[in-house]
Amino acid sequence: MSVERPKPSASHRPAALGSRRTIDLLWSLVAPFVGLLVVCGIFVVYQYAVTPQNQFLSAYRMTLIAKQTAIVGVGALGMTVVIISAGIDLSAGSLMALASVTLAVSLKSGVDPRLAVLIVLAAATLAGAFNGLLITGLGLVPFIVTLGTMLVFRGLAERVSDQKKIQAPAPDWLATLLDPPAAGSWQMVCTGVWIVVVLGIVLAALLRYSVFGRYVFAIGSNEATARLCGINVPWVKIGVYAIGGWFMGIAGIFDFNNLNKQGSPTSGVGLELEIIAAVVIGGGSLNGGRGSVLGSILGALTMTTLRSGCVYAGISDPVQKIVIGSIIIGAVAVDQFLHRDQSASP
């Protein structure tokens, strides 16, 4: 005689499901910090084991990491919104290059710096909205659309700059965004980092408290249900990609600053992968419906610390690419594992 295994009562299921969700939430909050600490710990151990006279966490290296994090971090903020909506943007690096050369050309042509910045942000926002329009209007998947516009935007950057770097004059307020602050200054880090922090707070409030933010999460969680609830999915998606483009315009301004007042059509190659990895490491899901501003910034800090640490340890560029590529695969694999596990839960 077979004995049937007793099934858990319905009253126990909500409690178990709530406990599981609490654990997942806590892990999503802690994981980015753990990842950053692990990366820092590896290179600190390397320092004491191999090069005790050359400190990894030196003031110079921290300044360099802060500068790089400002660029990757501001891009990750825009990508966070895109990924929460279950989208992807492979054109981010090319759009940053287009923004930087647009700024350089505008300044070199004698345009007022404030107007030049507005032109760059408007152009980048329109380029992002163009991605959203193609995705919603043609009914194509974001991967294909942004793969195509990645080449389009890169070609436009090369066309605008005549395939060469453009040196342009810029006022101090624009040319020193990523410069380290003066000794004893209250800033502690460059102005660009503070800009990322302020933008992150604003974006977090937008996603958490606005109707638009709730729509973005709803579309990422279940687009079909969002449509049935009356959400105008096409317009929200266009808005999502427009926001992503705006943030890449800021990244282009930072890149112009990082290259000593130069716009380069070749900058940002592969940057979109680091940005996507930063969002996923920070708890964002490529399946949509999940992501956080703080996690994305911590993910960006982790990626830039890793790259700086590889340079510190004398790891060659090809090996760096292998390491970073492996981390991207691992982060996505963990995301997919967690998503399958959540789908299988009662």
Secondary structure by P-SEA (a helix, b strand, c coil): cccccccccaaaaaaaaaaaaaaaaaaaaaaaaaaaaaaaaaaaaaaaacccccccccaaaaaaaaaaaaaaaaaaaaaaaaaaacccccaaaaaaaaaaaaaaaaaaacccaaaaaaaaaaaaaaaaaaaaaaaaaacccaaaaaaaaaaaaaaaaaaaaccbbbbbbbccccccccccccccccccccaaaaaaaaaaaaaaaaacccaaaaaaaaaaacaaaaaaaccaaaaaaaaaaaaaaaaaaaaaaaaaaaaccbbbcccccaaaaaaaaaaaaaccccccccccaaaaaaaaaaaaaaaaaaaaacccaaaaaaaaaaaaaaaaaaaaaaaaaaaacc
